[in-house]
Amino acid sequence: MAKHRGRGTVAVNYPIGMNLGGDPSQALVHSNPEGQFTVALSSIDLGQGMKSVTRQIAAETLGVPVGHVYVDTADSDTGAQCMGSFASRGTHRVGNAVIAAAKEARAVMLAAAARELEVNPTDLETDGLGNIHVKGAPQRSVTTKDAANAAQFKYGESVSGSGIFLIPMSDVDVETGEMNTVSCFAHCAMIVDLTVDDKTGEISDVQINSAYEIGRALNPKLMEQQLVGGAWMGLSHAAYETTEPAYPSRDHRPFDFSSYVMPGPGDLAQHDIAILERPAPDGPFGGKGPGEMCANPVLPAVANAVFDAVGVEIDTLPITPERILRALKEQRGA
Amino acid sequence: MTTPVHFTHNGRPVSLFTEAGESLLSLLRLKLGDQTPKYGCGQGGCGACSVRIDGQLRLACLTLAETVDGAEVETVAALSAPNLDPLQEAFMDHFAAQCGYCTPGMIVAARTLLDTNPRPSRDEVIEAISGNLCRCTGYEPIIDAILAVAAQEVSA
């Protein structure tokens, strides 16, 4: 009876979104007469940061401060259509739709500024601080607020734009069965080291080392947050969570929060993360999105590490002490 | 049976009637409109409803409303008036919230810790929030935020 150290590795090609039936998302952007912009989305922020990232993308495209942009994800009945927040698609699909919508709204704002300054719109640039000025002549400027106001009250123009981003449906080649299922991949490599006690079946001292390639980290802190939290959930799925642990029968399964097992703050794995940025050609400012890929690799990596430690291959999740002990018993009996 | 209770809610004296078996959480949320303590599991397993009663950390879902008669009850809302508590600032700086559902309870638990133990170790922080479940963050940013406030308050 002893404790065994084991190592498991995993490599992931993670598809961003899906296009088997076409995968569109839409965004609407408009400004009030004060130059304050609203981005209306049906895409939902579940806590992953959709609102923060689309707000940054809109502000960057419009050329206005982030504080001048509000993202409204209030109602998927009245908002423009979005396929949804799933398949790690939010940043990529919705971000591209926001860029398209914000470009249109920016063009109206710049056209009004051009009329105010009596120049050609192509000679104008934004400073990102709330001003529009003539290239090379910063003293000839108008605020984005005044431009948005003039557009609506003097020129009768709506400072608004609509955008859609579509990955079209991919047909199957009837001869070869070939199809282009995915246009954009994120990547991950992960190493999990852990200890298995062959007497109790318990897993302990989990260390995770990972590298994620996510296009471009549009908001590095949000990215880190999602990778840390997602890996925790991956570990939880790998080793803890189930509604079906049967000790000794199904009657003993958890019925409520108090008996449903999840790792707490005292059960954390040490996790060192490297974020690699390889901007995606079709991503918004190169972004892809960590999405589900932050949780998924932990599961096979833990299974592989258990195999490396004690030589049993567990193919049913979660990898509980009971499952490890049963597999060890079978191994000895064989 | 209907029972009158008098207590202070975030420093404000309140008097109202409670029904037999009503929880403090239900009274706070439904009768006083203070929705900062959250309903998570309703059985003391998640900590989302954490409040302070006479300075002690308590679970509002397991506390009978009639037992707080004469007590001082504080929710996280008490900490943010007039300015945000340093813990609330630190939770933002450390990105210690994603969906935010556990955050009020986490901050009440953390404030209670720092008021009694201004210089906690990492293990003591973990112990202090071990009754509070978080599904999103993996806890690391929360632990870091609490330790940052401890360091800052001790040096101040």
Interface residues (C-beta under 8 A of the other chain):
Chain A: L46 G47 Q48 G49 K221 L222 E224 Q225 Q226 V228 G229 G230 A231 W232 M233 D256 F257 S258 M262 G264 P265 G266 L268 H271
Chain B: G40 C41 Q43 G44 G45 C46 F95 A97 Q98 C99 G100 I126 E127 I129 S130 L133 C134 R135 C136 T137 G138 Y139 E140 P141 I142 I143
